[in-house]
């Protein structure tokens, strides 16, 4: 008798097993559709695959809530569509935050560079004329010692000594800037 009831029990399908089989069948027939819907919104293969997979996971959990099993495809399409839109909006918000952060960072760096440039020019302007002309021509304009000597009509040795003196004075005047940028 136990043998017969065991076979009978094996033939009986529980409602949960029936639901699982139905879901598996619907999964097979709808997987391409879910991907295509997600891809139409996202235009990124990996994101569309992720959304389709997440939608099937969500559909599996909520399958009991579906009132009309014949409407599974339209239910799934709406779910995928909404999830894809959510993902796209999230990516757009993240990109906007990152762009704003990058603009702020660039602006801060730009201000810092502008401030440093202004301080450097103030220090150069404070040099005596003979040192200022040599440092500007050699270090800012990029002329070599011989060219600076020709332009100013002075010997190369004089250009070298004035460059040395100008750099020393700038170093002393701008020394505090190096102390501010060092990290402990």
C-alpha positions as CSV (number, residue, x, y, z in Angstrom):
1,X,0.0,0.0,0.0
2,X,2.8,2.4,0.7
3,X,4.2,1.8,-2.7
4,X,0.9,2.8,-4.4
5,X,0.5,6.0,-2.2
6,X,4.2,6.9,-3.0
7,X,3.5,6.7,-6.7
8,X,0.3,8.7,-6.3
9,X,2.1,11.4,-4.3
10,X,4.8,11.6,-7.0
11,X,2.1,12.2,-9.7
12,X,0.4,15.0,-7.7
13,X,1.8,18.4,-8.5
14,X,1.7,21.0,-5.8
15,X,0.5,24.6,-6.7
16,X,4.0,25.9,-6.0
17,X,5.5,23.4,-8.4
18,X,2.9,24.2,-11.0
19,X,3.7,27.9,-10.6
20,X,7.5,27.2,-11.0
21,X,6.9,25.3,-14.2
22,X,4.7,28.0,-15.6
23,X,7.3,30.6,-14.7
24,X,10.1,28.6,-16.3
25,X,8.1,28.3,-19.5
26,X,7.3,32.0,-19.5
27,X,10.9,32.8,-18.8
28,X,12.1,30.9,-21.9
29,X,9.5,32.5,-24.2
30,X,10.0,36.1,-22.8
31,X,13.7,36.4,-22.2
32,X,14.5,37.9,-25.6
33,X,11.6,40.3,-25.3
34,X,12.8,41.5,-21.9
35,X,16.3,42.1,-23.2
36,X,15.0,44.0,-26.3
37,X,12.8,46.3,-24.2
38,X,15.6,47.1,-21.8
39,X,18.0,47.6,-24.6
40,X,15.6,50.0,-26.4
41,X,15.7,52.3,-23.3
42,X,19.4,51.9,-22.2
43,X,21.3,51.3,-25.5
44,X,23.9,49.4,-23.5
45,X,24.1,45.6,-23.8
46,X,25.4,44.9,-20.3
47,X,22.9,47.3,-18.6
48,X,20.1,45.8,-20.6
49,X,21.1,42.2,-19.6
50,X,21.3,43.3,-16.0
51,X,17.9,44.9,-16.1
52,X,16.3,41.9,-17.8
53,X,17.8,39.6,-15.2
54,X,16.7,41.8,-12.4
55,X,13.2,42.0,-13.9
56,X,12.9,38.2,-14.0
57,X,14.0,37.9,-10.4
58,X,11.4,40.5,-9.4
59,X,8.8,38.8,-11.6
60,X,9.6,35.4,-9.9
61,X,9.1,36.9,-6.5
62,X,5.8,38.6,-7.5
63,X,4.3,36.0,-9.7
64,X,1.6,35.2,-7.2
65,X,0.5,38.8,-7.4
66,X,-0.3,38.5,-11.2
67,X,-4.0,38.2,-11.4
68,X,-4.2,37.0,-15.0
69,X,-1.4,34.6,-16.0
70,X,-2.2,35.2,-19.7
71,X,-1.0,38.8,-19.3
72,X,2.5,37.8,-18.1
73,X,4.3,39.2,-21.2
74,X,2.7,42.7,-20.9
75,X,3.2,42.7,-17.1
76,X,6.9,41.8,-17.7
77,X,7.3,44.4,-20.4
78,X,5.9,47.1,-18.1
79,X,8.2,46.0,-15.3
80,X,11.3,45.9,-17.6
81,X,10.4,49.3,-19.1
82,X,10.1,50.9,-15.7
83,X,13.3,49.3,-14.3
84,X,15.2,50.4,-17.4
85,X,14.0,54.0,-17.1
86,X,14.9,54.0,-13.4
87,X,18.4,52.7,-14.3
88,X,18.8,55.4,-17.0
89,X,17.6,58.1,-14.7
90,X,20.0,56.9,-12.0
91,X,22.9,56.9,-14.5
92,X,22.0,60.4,-15.7
93,X,21.9,61.7,-12.1
94,X,25.2,60.0,-11.3
95,X,26.8,61.5,-14.5
96,X,25.4,64.9,-13.6
97,X,26.8,64.7,-10.1
98,X,30.2,63.6,-11.4
99,X,30.3,66.3,-14.0
100,X,29.4,69.0,-11.4
101,X,32.1,67.6,-9.1
102,X,34.6,67.7,-11.9
103,X,33.6,71.2,-12.8
104,X,34.0,72.3,-9.2
105,X,37.3,70.5,-8.9
106,X,38.6,72.1,-12.1
107,X,37.3,75.5,-11.0
108,X,39.1,75.2,-7.7
109,X,42.3,74.1,-9.4
110,X,42.0,76.9,-11.9
111,X,41.5,79.4,-9.2
112,X,44.5,78.0,-7.4
113,X,46.6,78.2,-10.6
114,X,45.4,81.8,-11.3
115,X,46.2,82.8,-7.7
116,X,49.7,81.3,-7.9
117,X,50.3,82.9,-11.3
118,X,49.3,86.3,-9.9
119,X,51.5,85.9,-6.9
120,X,54.4,84.8,-9.2
121,X,53.9,87.8,-11.4
122,X,53.8,90.1,-8.4
123,X,57.1,88.7,-7.2
124,X,58.6,89.1,-10.7
125,X,57.4,92.7,-10.9
126,X,59.0,93.4,-7.5
127,X,62.4,92.5,-8.9
128,X,64.8,95.3,-10.1
129,X,64.4,96.0,-13.8
130,X,67.8,94.5,-14.8
131,X,66.9,91.2,-13.1
132,X,63.2,91.2,-14.2
133,X,64.1,91.6,-17.9
134,X,66.5,88.7,-17.8
135,X,64.2,86.3,-15.9
136,X,61.3,87.2,-18.2
137,X,63.2,86.7,-21.4
138,X,65.0,83.5,-20.2
139,X,62.4,81.7,-18.0
140,X,59.1,83.0,-19.3
141,X,59.8,83.7,-23.0
142,X,62.1,80.7,-23.2
143,X,65.2,82.4,-24.8
144,X,68.6,80.8,-24.2
145,X,71.4,82.8,-22.5
146,X,73.0,83.8,-25.8
147,X,69.7,85.1,-27.2
148,X,69.0,87.1,-24.0
149,X,72.5,88.6,-24.2
150,X,72.0,89.6,-27.8
151,X,68.5,91.1,-27.0
152,X,69.8,93.1,-24.1
153,X,73.2,93.9,-25.5
154,X,75.1,92.6,-22.5
155,X,77.7,89.8,-22.0
156,X,76.5,86.2,-21.5
157,X,78.2,86.1,-18.1
158,X,76.2,89.0,-17.0
159,X,73.0,87.3,-18.1
160,X,73.9,84.2,-16.1
161,X,74.7,86.1,-13.0
162,X,71.5,88.2,-13.2
163,X,69.5,85.0,-13.8
164,X,71.1,83.5,-10.7
165,X,70.3,86.6,-8.6
166,X,66.7,86.8,-9.9
167,X,66.0,83.2,-9.2
168,X,67.5,83.5,-5.7
169,X,65.3,86.6,-4.9
170,X,62.2,84.8,-6.3
171,X,63.0,81.8,-4.3
172,X,63.2,83.8,-1.1
173,X,60.0,85.8,-1.9
174,X,58.0,82.6,-2.8
175,X,59.4,80.3,-0.1
176,X,56.2,80.5,1.9
177,X,54.3,78.9,-1.0
178,X,56.3,75.7,-0.8
179,X,55.7,75.6,2.9
180,X,51.9,75.8,2.3
181,X,51.8,73.0,-0.3
182,X,53.8,70.5,1.7
183,X,51.8,67.9,3.5
184,X,52.9,66.7,7.0
